[in-house]
Amino acid sequence: MLSPAFKEEYAPATASNTRYILCYGDEENHIPEEDQNRCMETLQATGNLTLLTYAGMGHAVCTQEINDLRELLTK
């Protein structure tokens, strides 16, 4: 799922076994902050969100992010 805004979602998120991983650079400027926050809040409500942020990264992917994702997905 890339850049979800959850603008059309009205029902509250429910707890499930689905794991969510959300990654943002702290210099993200393509996804509006309001959309980032809505996405985080929606996924946090499931009780199964891992939020990763990367210093100095904008709307990109970095090596550390790939390594972190690999580690999380192989647990």
C-alpha positions in Angstrom: 0.0 0.0 0.0 1.7 3.2 -1.1 0.5 6.6 0.1 -2.9 5.8 1.4 -4.9 8.8 2.5 -7.9 6.9 3.9 -10.1 9.8 2.8 -13.0 7.6 1.9 -12.8 5.4 4.9 -15.4 6.1 7.5 -15.6 2.9 9.6 -13.2 2.6 12.5 -10.3 0.3 12.1 -10.6 -3.0 13.9 -8.0 -5.2 15.6 -6.8 -8.1 13.5 -3.8 -10.3 12.9 -2.8 -8.2 9.9 0.5 -6.5 10.5 1.0 -3.0 9.1 4.4 -1.3 8.5 4.3 2.4 7.7 7.5 4.2 6.6 8.1 7.9 6.2 11.1 10.1 5.9 11.0 13.1 8.3 11.4 15.4 5.3 8.4 13.9 3.3 6.9 16.6 1.2 4.8 14.7 -1.4 2.2 13.2 0.9 0.4 16.0 2.9 1.0 15.8 6.6 -2.8 15.5 7.2 -2.9 12.4 5.0 0.1 11.0 6.8 -1.5 11.5 10.2 -4.9 10.0 9.0 -3.1 6.9 7.8 -1.1 6.6 11.0 -4.2 7.0 13.2 -6.2 4.5 11.2 -3.5 1.9 11.2 -2.6 2.5 14.9 -6.2 1.8 15.8 -5.7 -1.8 14.6 -3.1 -2.3 17.4 -0.7 -3.8 14.9 1.3 -0.9 13.4 5.0 -0.6 13.2 5.9 3.0 12.3 9.4 3.7 10.9 10.7 7.1 10.3 14.0 8.1 8.7 16.0 11.3 9.4 16.8 13.4 6.4 14.7 11.3 4.0 12.0 12.8 1.8 9.7 10.9 -0.6 12.2 8.2 -1.3 13.5 4.8 -0.2 16.8 4.3 1.6 19.0 1.3 2.3 18.1 1.4 6.0 14.4 1.2 5.2 14.9 -1.9 3.1 17.0 -3.5 5.8 14.4 -2.7 8.4 11.6 -4.0 6.3 13.5 -7.2 5.5 14.1 -7.8 9.3 10.4 -7.1 10.2 9.1 -9.4 7.4 11.3 -12.3 8.3 10.2 -12.4 12.0 
